[in-house]
């Protein structure tokens, strides 16, 4: 470019020139004035930052317009080379301290620009010594535009090549910064030419206007730069909103490169473990990182700034920004770096905190789901993950659960200590982990119990339908025995060589038929069956399961049945006088017409009900049904007592007498027509609440009967505690009294006891004529059983009772002297 500028300047001077003959302004003076105007125009230079460098904007266009009026076009390149060379040299010496190559480059570039601009203006005429015409004004304006485009183009290309940046955005940024000053420069130059042509004395008015215009340019550039800076600052700090240290450092480097126009940025991070880690990025956008063996040292430089990153009193790291050699950071950059460093430090601190929180959360989540001793999943995770695995399988897909319990584990703790016990558990867990296959779930439930869920059991044979498929219990048992054998391999625990012997409970079921809680319960039953049977492995046997979930389902279904009116029905069985055949009473027996299970007898559901919270509702339901039937008899003129069985637990409810009284009033049934049957074992209880409940029932006039008499371990003293009206001989004695003298003796004793105390005696379960004859010979009052009537629906009992009452004349059996009947 220097060679080109020299050639252009020499060629311009060689061109023929015909300056006006003016003794006041000879040719050398005119040339000197052009050099002086050009030098002054470029000394009054304004700067603004762009990318990684600075761009200077001067009064070059105004100087060009004035120079075209003062000298021939050929002189302008040489005068510009001298004037700009002097201006940039003085700036490099006193203010910029830039290198000589920069002075030569800028002077040469502006010389070339002036040469091209002078050529464009000369097309429209030569302003030298002539008045300003519209044509010349257009020519000067076009020449100024040429000057602007060439100067900006050269500067943009130079910066693009030096800093490896795209040319287009650079040119647009420089043109936006220069546009306002360019318009003012051209107008100011034309104004100077016009005033000189009119009267040079008017030029005395220009210095104040020039100063104001220069200040306007300065503030406009400053305002544009401030807007750009704050916009870049906001974008840079927004980008710091990351949760990972590297992401924050990368965003911090990118923001600093843009915000400060830096050519190199270092972010040194002091981690919580005391290590230093450096992230470095340059203008290319590439970020590399490495660990520092030593803490970073402070670096002093005229072209760099360093900021310690602090959050309160916590030292987070260091931020280093290195500027291009052509840029010297001022106080504004220092303030901006301070603010940006605070934001970067806070972001790095937050990222480190979030990282620690992530680690703590992950550790807590792991510990919440894993056993700390064996690192296997714990009971909670076994249940949740197991249920999830079951839900992902088909309803009939066979699965197996193996529950393992270490034998004699307590003896290991007691003999060798708990540390040895923990080591034994670790050995067992490690071996089980090697035996578990892909897709299986292994966990420690607590103590010395482990569980293994197997979802990939083979299906034996090819069944024709899902209903015909048999659960593959045999493969599960073989797998359990294989695990038992492998665990039994000797190992050293606390210096003692021993074998891990276990008992294993195996349960096999369809994936959709039970959840993990139920599978564990069944496997636990099987495991204890293995221990009790002396075997290492046992399969679940539902017949030995006293708490089958089928009963739980039954209770849920019973709750629905109590809310309907067509499932629980009464079956009524009369008791007859053995002498006359007249009815002495009717026992109400509950039956369940289940919509899915079919007809259920009391033995199928009463016992689970007695152990549940449904007992109270169930008892009220049966009493209400029975009294509704008794009320129906009264409307038919039948005065026959109805017997209702009470559970032992029902007598623990002090509200029972009030509920019975309320039901009697609602159905308008006299109390003496109700017989509540209680078992002999209840009578033996010494709980005061039972005596109070029975006494309250007796006081309201309800009759009491002792059911299954003779089967308990009672004495006669219970009959003196509570007044009763009836004894019912248990069917087991009635069925055996023909061939068993002991059973016959119990029946005879009961009959004699009833006669002595004035009580009714009813024999249950009479099924043959021989049994009836023996009872009559022993003097038994009444009997009931299949020999007389089977339990029947309530709509048939009225006809049966009417026929029994009408056939013979009923014999009234005398009761106690208190007048009960």
Beta strands, then each sheet from edge to edge (+ up, - down):
strand 1: 46-50
strand 2: 53-57
strand 3: 264-270
strand 4: 276-282
strand 5: 287-292
strand 6: 304-311
strand 7: 314-322
strand 8: 398-406
strand 9: 441-446
strand 10: 449-454
strand 11: 491-493
strand 12: 496-498
strand 13: 502-510
strand 14: 537-539
strand 15: 568-577
strand 16: 583-594
strand 17: 598-600
strand 18: 642-645
strand 19: 674-679
strand 20: 703-709
strand 21: 726-729
strand 22: 760-763
strand 23: 782-783
strand 24: 792-793
sheet 1: 1+ 2-
sheet 2: 5+ 4- 3+ 7- 6+
sheet 3: 9+ 10- 8+ 13- 14-
sheet 4: 11+ 12-
sheet 5: 17+ 16- 15+ 23- 22- 21- 20- 19- 18-
sheet 6: 17+ 16- 15+ 24-
end
